[in-house]
Amino acid sequence: MEKIVLEVDERVAKAWREAPVDKRKAIANKMNLRIGTELFEYDKGSFVKYLDELRDTMASRGLTQEILDEILKDDE
């Protein structure tokens, strides 16, 4: 993975800095998917390739189905 810089308001930046590492990782994973969806929305082939690469990266970092289910459950 590679780092990018996003501008957010002061309140969000403060909350991010104070959030636990696991919460920041969960948010970063969600944002990665959301940004990818936006950027590749008109090119299905590129988006599928992106999702495949993302799946492989997340698997290599230990993202299990159980952890993914827990992250998705947080959205409900």
Distance bins in CASP14 RR format, pairs under 12 A and 6 or more apart:
PFRMAT RR
TARGET T0000
AUTHOR 0000-0000-0000
RMODE 2
METHOD distances of the structure
MODEL  1
1 25 0 0 0 0 0 1 0 0 0 0 0
1 28 0 0 0 0 1 0 0 0 0 0 0
1 29 0 0 0 0 1 0 0 0 0 0 0
1 31 0 0 0 0 0 1 0 0 0 0 0
1 32 1 0 0 1 0 0 0 0 0 0 0
1 53 0 0 0 0 0 1 0 0 0 0 0
1 54 0 0 0 0 1 0 0 0 0 0 0
1 56 0 0 0 0 0 1 0 0 0 0 0
1 57 1 0 0 1 0 0 0 0 0 0 0
1 58 0 0 0 0 1 0 0 0 0 0 0
1 60 0 0 0 0 0 1 0 0 0 0 0
1 61 0 0 0 0 1 0 0 0 0 0 0
1 63 0 0 0 0 0 1 0 0 0 0 0
2 28 0 0 0 0 0 1 0 0 0 0 0
2 32 0 0 0 0 0 1 0 0 0 0 0
2 53 0 0 0 0 0 1 0 0 0 0 0
2 57 0 0 0 0 0 1 0 0 0 0 0
3 28 0 0 0 0 1 0 0 0 0 0 0
3 32 0 0 0 0 0 1 0 0 0 0 0
4 28 0 0 0 0 0 1 0 0 0 0 0
4 31 0 0 0 0 1 0 0 0 0 0 0
4 32 0 0 0 0 1 0 0 0 0 0 0
4 35 0 0 0 0 1 0 0 0 0 0 0
4 36 0 0 0 0 0 1 0 0 0 0 0
4 39 0 0 0 0 0 1 0 0 0 0 0
5 13 0 0 0 0 0 1 0 0 0 0 0
6 12 0 0 0 0 1 0 0 0 0 0 0
6 13 0 0 0 0 1 0 0 0 0 0 0
6 16 0 0 0 0 0 1 0 0 0 0 0
6 27 0 0 0 0 0 1 0 0 0 0 0
6 28 0 0 0 0 0 1 0 0 0 0 0
6 31 0 0 0 0 1 0 0 0 0 0 0
6 32 0 0 0 0 0 1 0 0 0 0 0
6 34 0 0 0 0 0 1 0 0 0 0 0
6 35 0 0 0 0 1 0 0 0 0 0 0
7 13 0 0 0 0 1 0 0 0 0 0 0
8 14 0 0 0 0 1 0 0 0 0 0 0
8 15 0 0 0 0 1 0 0 0 0 0 0
8 16 1 0 0 1 0 0 0 0 0 0 0
8 17 0 0 0 0 0 1 0 0 0 0 0
8 27 0 0 0 0 0 1 0 0 0 0 0
8 31 0 0 0 0 0 1 0 0 0 0 0
9 15 0 0 0 0 1 0 0 0 0 0 0
9 16 0 0 0 0 0 1 0 0 0 0 0
10 16 0 0 0 0 0 1 0 0 0 0 0
10 17 0 0 0 0 0 1 0 0 0 0 0
11 17 0 0 0 0 0 1 0 0 0 0 0
11 18 0 0 0 0 0 1 0 0 0 0 0
12 18 0 0 0 0 0 1 0 0 0 0 0
12 19 0 0 0 0 0 1 0 0 0 0 0
12 27 0 0 0 0 0 1 0 0 0 0 0
12 31 0 0 0 0 0 1 0 0 0 0 0
13 19 0 0 0 0 0 1 0 0 0 0 0
15 23 0 0 0 0 1 0 0 0 0 0 0
15 24 0 0 0 0 0 1 0 0 0 0 0
15 27 0 0 0 0 0 1 0 0 0 0 0
16 23 0 0 0 0 1 0 0 0 0 0 0
16 24 1 0 0 1 0 0 0 0 0 0 0
16 25 0 0 0 0 0 1 0 0 0 0 0
16 27 1 0 0 1 0 0 0 0 0 0 0
16 28 0 0 0 0 1 0 0 0 0 0 0
16 31 0 0 0 0 0 1 0 0 0 0 0
17 23 0 0 0 0 0 1 0 0 0 0 0
17 24 0 0 0 0 1 0 0 0 0 0 0
18 24 0 0 0 0 1 0 0 0 0 0 0
19 25 0 0 0 0 1 0 0 0 0 0 0
19 26 0 0 0 0 1 0 0 0 0 0 0
19 27 1 0 0 1 0 0 0 0 0 0 0
19 28 0 0 0 0 0 1 0 0 0 0 0
20 26 0 0 0 0 1 0 0 0 0 0 0
20 27 0 0 0 0 0 1 0 0 0 0 0
21 27 0 0 0 0 0 1 0 0 0 0 0
21 28 0 0 0 0 0 1 0 0 0 0 0
22 28 0 0 0 0 0 1 0 0 0 0 0
22 29 0 0 0 0 0 1 0 0 0 0 0
22 67 0 0 0 0 1 0 0 0 0 0 0
22 70 0 0 0 0 0 1 0 0 0 0 0
22 71 0 0 0 0 1 0 0 0 0 0 0
22 74 0 0 0 0 0 1 0 0 0 0 0
23 29 0 0 0 0 0 1 0 0 0 0 0
23 30 0 0 0 0 0 1 0 0 0 0 0
23 70 0 0 0 0 0 1 0 0 0 0 0
23 71 0 0 0 0 0 1 0 0 0 0 0
23 74 0 0 0 0 1 0 0 0 0 0 0
24 30 0 0 0 0 0 1 0 0 0 0 0
24 31 0 0 0 0 0 1 0 0 0 0 0
25 31 0 0 0 0 0 1 0 0 0 0 0
25 32 0 0 0 0 0 1 0 0 0 0 0
25 58 0 0 0 0 0 1 0 0 0 0 0
25 61 0 0 0 0 1 0 0 0 0 0 0
25 62 0 0 0 0 0 1 0 0 0 0 0
25 63 0 0 0 0 1 0 0 0 0 0 0
25 67 0 0 0 0 1 0 0 0 0 0 0
25 70 0 0 0 0 0 1 0 0 0 0 0
25 71 0 0 0 0 1 0 0 0 0 0 0
26 32 0 0 0 0 0 1 0 0 0 0 0
26 33 0 0 0 0 0 1 0 0 0 0 0
26 58 0 0 0 0 0 1 0 0 0 0 0
26 63 0 0 0 0 0 1 0 0 0 0 0
26 67 0 0 0 0 1 0 0 0 0 0 0
26 68 0 0 0 0 1 0 0 0 0 0 0
26 70 0 0 0 0 1 0 0 0 0 0 0
26 71 1 0 1 0 0 0 0 0 0 0 0
26 72 0 0 0 0 1 0 0 0 0 0 0
26 73 0 0 0 0 0 1 0 0 0 0 0
26 74 1 0 0 1 0 0 0 0 0 0 0
26 75 0 0 0 0 1 0 0 0 0 0 0
27 33 0 0 0 0 0 1 0 0 0 0 0
27 34 0 0 0 0 0 1 0 0 0 0 0
27 71 0 0 0 0 1 0 0 0 0 0 0
27 74 0 0 0 0 1 0 0 0 0 0 0
27 75 0 0 0 0 0 1 0 0 0 0 0
28 34 0 0 0 0 0 1 0 0 0 0 0
28 35 0 0 0 0 0 1 0 0 0 0 0
28 54 0 0 0 0 0 1 0 0 0 0 0
28 58 0 0 0 0 0 1 0 0 0 0 0
28 61 0 0 0 0 0 1 0 0 0 0 0
28 63 0 0 0 0 0 1 0 0 0 0 0
28 71 0 0 0 0 0 1 0 0 0 0 0
29 35 0 0 0 0 0 1 0 0 0 0 0
29 36 0 0 0 0 0 1 0 0 0 0 0
29 54 0 0 0 0 1 0 0 0 0 0 0
29 55 0 0 0 0 0 1 0 0 0 0 0
29 57 0 0 0 0 0 1 0 0 0 0 0
29 58 1 0 0 1 0 0 0 0 0 0 0
29 61 0 0 0 0 1 0 0 0 0 0 0
29 62 0 0 0 0 0 1 0 0 0 0 0
29 63 1 0 0 1 0 0 0 0 0 0 0
29 67 0 0 0 0 1 0 0 0 0 0 0
29 68 0 0 0 0 1 0 0 0 0 0 0
29 70 0 0 0 0 0 1 0 0 0 0 0
29 71 1 0 0 1 0 0 0 0 0 0 0
29 72 0 0 0 0 0 1 0 0 0 0 0
29 74 0 0 0 0 0 1 0 0 0 0 0
29 75 0 0 0 0 0 1 0 0 0 0 0
30 36 0 0 0 0 0 1 0 0 0 0 0
30 37 0 0 0 0 0 1 0 0 0 0 0
30 54 0 0 0 0 0 1 0 0 0 0 0
30 58 0 0 0 0 0 1 0 0 0 0 0
30 68 0 0 0 0 0 1 0 0 0 0 0
30 71 1 0 0 1 0 0 0 0 0 0 0
30 72 0 0 0 0 1 0 0 0 0 0 0
30 74 0 0 0 0 1 0 0 0 0 0 0
30 75 1 0 0 1 0 0 0 0 0 0 0
31 37 0 0 0 0 0 1 0 0 0 0 0
31 38 0 0 0 0 0 1 0 0 0 0 0
31 71 0 0 0 0 0 1 0 0 0 0 0
32 38 0 0 0 0 0 1 0 0 0 0 0
32 39 0 0 0 0 0 1 0 0 0 0 0
32 50 0 0 0 0 1 0 0 0 0 0 0
32 51 0 0 0 0 0 1 0 0 0 0 0
32 53 0 0 0 0 0 1 0 0 0 0 0
32 54 1 0 0 1 0 0 0 0 0 0 0
32 55 0 0 0 0 0 1 0 0 0 0 0
32 57 0 0 0 0 1 0 0 0 0 0 0
32 58 0 0 0 0 1 0 0 0 0 0 0
32 61 0 0 0 0 0 1 0 0 0 0 0
32 63 0 0 0 0 0 1 0 0 0 0 0
32 71 0 0 0 0 0 1 0 0 0 0 0
33 39 0 0 0 0 0 1 0 0 0 0 0
33 40 0 0 0 0 0 1 0 0 0 0 0
33 47 0 0 0 0 0 1 0 0 0 0 0
33 50 0 0 0 0 1 0 0 0 0 0 0
33 51 0 0 0 0 1 0 0 0 0 0 0
33 53 0 0 0 0 0 1 0 0 0 0 0
33 54 1 0 0 1 0 0 0 0 0 0 0
33 55 0 0 0 0 0 1 0 0 0 0 0
33 57 0 0 0 0 0 1 0 0 0 0 0
33 58 0 0 0 0 1 0 0 0 0 0 0
33 63 0 0 0 0 0 1 0 0 0 0 0
33 68 0 0 0 0 0 1 0 0 0 0 0
33 71 0 0 0 0 0 1 0 0 0 0 0
33 72 0 0 0 0 0 1 0 0 0 0 0
33 75 0 0 0 0 0 1 0 0 0 0 0
34 40 0 0 0 0 0 1 0 0 0 0 0
34 41 0 0 0 0 0 1 0 0 0 0 0
34 54 0 0 0 0 0 1 0 0 0 0 0
34 75 0 0 0 0 0 1 0 0 0 0 0
35 41 0 0 0 0 0 1 0 0 0 0 0
35 47 0 0 0 0 0 1 0 0 0 0 0
35 50 0 0 0 0 0 1 0 0 0 0 0
35 54 0 0 0 0 0 1 0 0 0 0 0
36 42 0 0 0 0 0 1 0 0 0 0 0
36 43 0 0 0 0 0 1 0 0 0 0 0
36 46 0 0 0 0 1 0 0 0 0 0 0
36 47 1 0 0 1 0 0 0 0 0 0 0
36 48 0 0 0 0 0 1 0 0 0 0 0
36 49 0 0 0 0 0 1 0 0 0 0 0
36 50 1 0 0 1 0 0 0 0 0 0 0
36 51 0 0 0 0 1 0 0 0 0 0 0
36 53 0 0 0 0 0 1 0 0 0 0 0
36 54 0 0 0 0 1 0 0 0 0 0 0
37 43 0 0 0 0 0 1 0 0 0 0 0
37 44 0 0 0 0 0 1 0 0 0 0 0
37 46 0 0 0 0 0 1 0 0 0 0 0
37 47 1 0 0 1 0 0 0 0 0 0 0
37 48 0 0 0 0 0 1 0 0 0 0 0
37 50 0 0 0 0 1 0 0 0 0 0 0
37 51 0 0 0 0 1 0 0 0 0 0 0
37 54 0 0 0 0 0 1 0 0 0 0 0
38 47 0 0 0 0 0 1 0 0 0 0 0
38 50 0 0 0 0 0 1 0 0 0 0 0
39 46 0 0 0 0 1 0 0 0 0 0 0
39 47 0 0 0 0 1 0 0 0 0 0 0
39 50 0 0 0 0 1 0 0 0 0 0 0
40 46 1 0 1 0 0 0 0 0 0 0 0
40 47 1 1 0 0 0 0 0 0 0 0 0
40 48 0 0 0 0 1 0 0 0 0 0 0
40 49 0 0 0 0 1 0 0 0 0 0 0
40 50 1 0 1 0 0 0 0 0 0 0 0
40 51 0 0 0 0 1 0 0 0 0 0 0
40 52 0 0 0 0 0 1 0 0 0 0 0
40 53 0 0 0 0 0 1 0 0 0 0 0
40 54 0 0 0 0 0 1 0 0 0 0 0
41 47 1 0 0 1 0 0 0 0 0 0 0
41 50 0 0 0 0 0 1 0 0 0 0 0
43 49 0 0 0 0 1 0 0 0 0 0 0
43 50 0 0 0 0 1 0 0 0 0 0 0
44 50 0 0 0 0 0 1 0 0 0 0 0
44 51 0 0 0 0 0 1 0 0 0 0 0
45 51 0 0 0 0 1 0 0 0 0 0 0
45 52 0 0 0 0 1 0 0 0 0 0 0
46 52 0 0 0 0 0 1 0 0 0 0 0
46 53 0 0 0 0 0 1 0 0 0 0 0
47 53 0 0 0 0 0 1 0 0 0 0 0
47 54 0 0 0 0 0 1 0 0 0 0 0
48 54 0 0 0 0 0 1 0 0 0 0 0
48 55 0 0 0 0 0 1 0 0 0 0 0
49 55 0 0 0 0 0 1 0 0 0 0 0
49 56 0 0 0 0 0 1 0 0 0 0 0
50 56 0 0 0 0 0 1 0 0 0 0 0
50 57 0 0 0 0 0 1 0 0 0 0 0
51 57 0 0 0 0 0 1 0 0 0 0 0
51 58 0 0 0 0 0 1 0 0 0 0 0
52 58 0 0 0 0 0 1 0 0 0 0 0
52 59 0 0 0 0 0 1 0 0 0 0 0
53 59 0 0 0 0 0 1 0 0 0 0 0
53 60 0 0 0 0 0 1 0 0 0 0 0
54 60 0 0 0 0 0 1 0 0 0 0 0
54 61 0 0 0 0 0 1 0 0 0 0 0
54 63 0 0 0 0 1 0 0 0 0 0 0
54 68 0 0 0 0 0 1 0 0 0 0 0
55 61 0 0 0 0 0 1 0 0 0 0 0
55 62 0 0 0 0 0 1 0 0 0 0 0
55 63 0 0 0 0 1 0 0 0 0 0 0
55 65 0 0 0 0 0 1 0 0 0 0 0
55 68 0 0 0 0 0 1 0 0 0 0 0
56 62 0 0 0 0 0 1 0 0 0 0 0
56 63 0 0 0 0 0 1 0 0 0 0 0
57 63 0 0 0 0 1 0 0 0 0 0 0
58 64 0 0 0 0 1 0 0 0 0 0 0
58 65 0 0 0 0 0 1 0 0 0 0 0
58 67 0 0 0 0 1 0 0 0 0 0 0
58 68 0 0 0 0 1 0 0 0 0 0 0
58 71 0 0 0 0 0 1 0 0 0 0 0
59 65 0 0 0 0 0 1 0 0 0 0 0
59 67 0 0 0 0 0 1 0 0 0 0 0
59 68 0 0 0 0 0 1 0 0 0 0 0
61 67 0 0 0 0 0 1 0 0 0 0 0
61 68 0 0 0 0 0 1 0 0 0 0 0
62 68 0 0 0 0 0 1 0 0 0 0 0
63 69 0 0 0 0 0 1 0 0 0 0 0
63 70 0 0 0 0 0 1 0 0 0 0 0
63 71 0 0 0 0 1 0 0 0 0 0 0
63 72 0 0 0 0 0 1 0 0 0 0 0
64 70 0 0 0 0 1 0 0 0 0 0 0
64 71 0 0 0 0 0 1 0 0 0 0 0
65 71 0 0 0 0 0 1 0 0 0 0 0
65 72 0 0 0 0 0 1 0 0 0 0 0
66 72 0 0 0 0 0 1 0 0 0 0 0
66 73 0 0 0 0 0 1 0 0 0 0 0
67 73 0 0 0 0 0 1 0 0 0 0 0
67 74 0 0 0 0 0 1 0 0 0 0 0
68 74 0 0 0 0 0 1 0 0 0 0 0
68 75 0 0 0 0 0 1 0 0 0 0 0
69 75 0 0 0 0 0 1 0 0 0 0 0
69 76 0 0 0 0 0 1 0 0 0 0 0
70 76 0 0 0 0 0 1 0 0 0 0 0
END
